[in-house]
Amino acid sequence: DFVVNAEPRNGSGTADSRRLRHSSKIPAVIYGAGKENANVVLEHNPFLHQLEVEAFHTSILSISDGGKNQDVILREVQMHPYKPLIMHVDFQRVKSSEKIHMNVPLHFVGDDIAPGIKVGGGMLSHLINEVDISCLPKDLPDFLEVDVSGLELNASIHLSELVVPKGVEITLLSHDGGDQAVASILPPQKNTVEEDAEDQETAA
């Protein structure tokens, strides 16, 4: 479980946001679930460390905006163009009875024993690294696993072949043509020296 410590924000506007950032704080907003938006303030460095954890981006977070904890998901993080500084954060409230949409990462396993790689000498190509899913908050996974252990050379695995937890739906599969390839094993590439040598032999 991830807990985000926040304090109510009293000020507003650009000048107040700049003042907060100068004091190592982050302006943030909590919205959704039919309630009014709540402006809060986060401590910069602790929150920055939380962002380094992959599961933090796809988990139900517990946050307080004045003493009352509530469940939210991380919706947007605005970063400084070239500094490791967080400029603003958006959180969305979630309700246990309402489905949410969330992008979750794909974790690829089994490439070390895939026939197309181990025998065929091919290379695994990741075509999609994250996917949008729909589920109730209680069913939200940290990631989806993609097992490529059975892939032959020139073969692909598609979204419809992924094993997803109960209650989780891959959004793209509800659309025509949405069954995209997730990964494929490509043939080994010859290096330039070998290709040049073959071309010379052919020409001779």
N, C-alpha and C positions, 0 to 999 in steps of 0.2 A: 504494500500500500504506500502511495505517495501522498505526503501532506505538504501543502504549499502555505507558508505563513504570509499573511497579508494584513494590512491595516487600512481602515477607511481613509479615503482621500478627501480632504476638505477643500482644497483649491481646485482650479481648473484653468485651462488655457495654455498657450504656448510658453509663456513666461514661467508658469508654475511647473510645467513639465521639465523645462530647462533647469530650474532650481532643484528639482528632485534628482535629476540625472547627475548634477554636480555633487550631490550628497550621496552618490552611489545607491540610488533608489530607482525603481522602475514604475512609471505610471501604467496601470492596467485596468481593464474593464471586464465585468462579469455580466453576461446577458442571457436571455432565453428563458424557457419554461413559463412564459406568460407573466414574468415579473419585470419590474423596472430595472434598467441598467444600474449596476453598482460600480462606482469608481473606487479602485483600491490602489495600494502602494506595496511593492515587493522590494525586498533587499536584493540588490543586484548580484553579488557574488554567490550566495547560496543558490539562487535560482539558476544562475549560469551553470553551476555544477550539476544541478538536476537535469538540465537540458542535455548534458553529455551522456546520460543514460538512455539508451534506445527505447526501452519500454516506457519511459516517462511520456513519450509522445503519443502512445497508443493505450494509455491506461486511464481509468477513472480516477481523478484526483480529488482529494479532499481539501477544500479551501475555506477560509473564514473571511467574511467581510463585515465584521463588527461583532464577533463573539459567537456567531452561529455557523457551524460547519455545514457545507453543502457539497454535493457531488458535481464535478465539472469535467470537461475535456478541454485539452489545449487546442485552440483553433488557429491562432496566428501569432507568430513572433516576428516583430520587425527589428532587424539588426541595422547597426550603423554600416554605411557603405564600405568602409575599409578598416574599421576598428572592431575589436571583440567586445562591443557594447550593445546591450539590448535597449532598444528605444521605446518599445511598447509591446504589451501582451494582451491578447484577447482570449477569454475563457468562455465556454458555453455551458450553461447549466444542463443537466440531464435529469430525466425522470425515469424511474425504474420500469414504467409501463409503456414507454415510448421508444421505438427503434431509433438508432442514430446511424449516421454515415461516418466512416472513418477510413483514411488511408493507412494501411498496415504494411510493413515491409515483408518481403519474401526471403526466407532462409533456404538456401540450396544445400542439399545433402546427397551423398552417394556418388559424387563425381569421381571419387577415388577408385570405385569398382565398376563404373559404367563401362560396358563393353566397347562403346564407341571411342572411349578415351584409353582404357587399359589395353585393349587389343588393337583398335583401329588407329590409335595415335592422334585422335581428333582433339579439338579444343571446345570446351563448354562456353557457349555464348549466352549471356543473360539478356533477354529481350525486354523483360519487364522486371523492375526491382521492387515495386510496391503496387498494391491494388486496393481499390475502394470496396468496402464491404458494408453490409447493413445487418444490424443485430440489436438486441436489447443490451443495455449497459452491462448486465451480469454475464453476458456471453462474449464480451469483447476480448479477442485474443491479442497477445502482444505481437504476434507475427503468424504467418502461414508458412508451413513447411512445403518445400518442393523437392520430392524424391526423384532424382534423375538416375538412380542406380541401374535402371533397366534400359536406358537409352542406347541405341546403336548409332553408328556413324550416319550422319545426315538425317537423323530422326529428331523430332521435337516433342515437347510436352505442352499441352494446352490447359487453359484455365479450367475447363470442364473435367480434367483429369486430377485436379488437386483434391486432396482430402481435407475438408474443412470441418471445424467443430460443429456440433449440433446447435442449431439456431442461428448459424452464420450464413449469409448469402453473399456471393460475389456479384456486385451490381452489374457489371458488364454482361453477365450471362443472361440477364433479363432483356437484353437488346439484341435485335437481329445483327448477326455478324460480330457479336461481342466475344465469341470464343477464340480469343487471341492466343498465339503461341507465347509461352512464357520463357522457354529456353530451348536451345537446340545444340547439337554437337556438329561442329563444322569439320571438314576434312583438314588434315595437316597442310600447312602452307610450305611450299618449297622456298628455300632462300634464293636470293638473286644470283648467287654464284652458281648454284646447281642449274637454275633455269638457263643461264647464259651458256653453260657447258653443253646442255642438251640441245640448245638452239644451234650451236656450232657443229655438233655431231650430225644434226639433221641436215644442215646446209652442206656438209661435206658429202 
